[in-house]
Amino acid sequence: MQPNQYMGLMKESYTRDVWYTIYTMKYKKFYTSILVIMFIFTQAASVEAAMLVGAKEQATIDAQKAKQGAANTGRWLMAYYVGYQHSYLKPKDVDYSLMTHIVVGSVGVNPDGTLNQHFNRQNGEGLEMAKDVAKRAKAKGVHPLIWLAGPNEEDNLKSATSDKNRAAFVQNIVTTLDELGYEGIDIDWEPIRKNDEPGVRALVKDLRAARPDMLITIPVNWVSSTIAPTKNLNLYKDLAKHTDRLFVMSYSMAGPWDGWRVWHGSALEGENTNTPSSVESSVEAYLKAGVPKEQLGIGLGTYATCWGYKAKMPDKTLPPKYRADQVKTMSMRTMFDDYYTKKAERWDDAAKVPYLTFSKARGDMKCGFISYENERSVIEKMNYVKAEGLGGALVWNLGTGYFPEASKAKRNPMLKAAFEAL
């Protein structure tokens, strides 16, 4: 029985008693009866008030439990904040309550092991921004990490981790963490080529030795299911010994490549020979290589991918002469403002993701098929993380999934769904 039902029954019972007293009372007992009536109503009001207070307290407790989300599970929800999105997402506007870790970037790497602390801002503004984020994050119990390097910096990383430069490189990283108030480093070395493996192995080992309590994470590439059985992933088992988390970048996992059909950017499952990507298949590849499941996480992309018309449906043959430049990305905000219609929305139950399909080219990008995430697909992925005992998820990135004009509770829909589901 719900509290309001119980209060209704209580009030009905007390009312019946009151009228019985009035009907049977004698004049000589008038004052006594009045006192009885007052007592009965006082008790009824007290019971109802107590029950209302109890209901409010329980609602508060339930709300607090929902807000705790991933924070008390040991699973991470690590979100990226990048400086080039500062114009529409300021550090003060980040909802730190919806994450356990935040990665701020980026910091470039020079061949000699020195660092370029640009944080994707100009005129030295990146340093103050980075300090601001770290201060705000730690005030909310969130662990801040620096995003180191990134795509196309593999040659600089290889040189910086050479025997000649590595000691200085490690010291520069530690010094930067201390100066800016950060607790760890996210090493974005992509791709890690075969001849890069000795350097990245030595780097994580030396960082751990230099600062044993440093948080160290590495985002790693997704693995095509067609090559997973023969791909050597032993490196990642070794890296796991000296890192806290390895996160699979399980987004943008499809394109108009040789032998491929139209496919989702982040299918949870449902891969096949011509659509050989899914979160599950990549996770399985790393687990089979020996990466401990509690140190392995998945990735969530907070953006949409437009496949130009006449690509319209998942798992269908590509149109003739289809070009790579016909596949483009957009923020979730742009997708909902300019492309989304309820009529166009579909759910792929084999892949556990949504998509949009159009009968003719739509919008400036001339889209025929749009792959994206929504709250339902995010919850599916987080349930998978929990069921498999994985270490959490990363969110790339805060800016593309941010809706500044929405109410505060609705500005980060996918981040919020992920945090609460974990």
Secondary structure, 3 states (H helix, E strand, C coil): CCHHHHHHHHHHHHHHHHHHHHHHCCHHHHHHHHHHHHHHHHHHHHHHHHHHHHHHHHHHHHHHHHHHHHHHCCCEEEEEEEHHHCCCCCHHHCCHHHCCEEEEEEEEECCCCCEECCCCCCCCHHHHHHHHHHHHHHHCCCEEEEEEECCCCHHHHHHHCCCCCHHHHHHHHHHHHHHHCCCEEEEECCCCCHHHHHHHHHHHHHHHHHCCCCEEEEEECCCCCCCCCCCCCHHHHHHHCCCCEEEECCCCCCCCCCCCCCCCCCCCCCCECCECCCHHHHHHHHHHCCCCHHHEEEEEECEEEEEECCCCCCCCCCCCCCCHHHEEEEEHHHHHHHCCCHHHEEEECCCCEEEEEEEEEECCCCEEEEECCCHHHHHHHHHHHHHHCCCEEEEECCHHHCCCCCCHHHCCHHHHHHHHHC
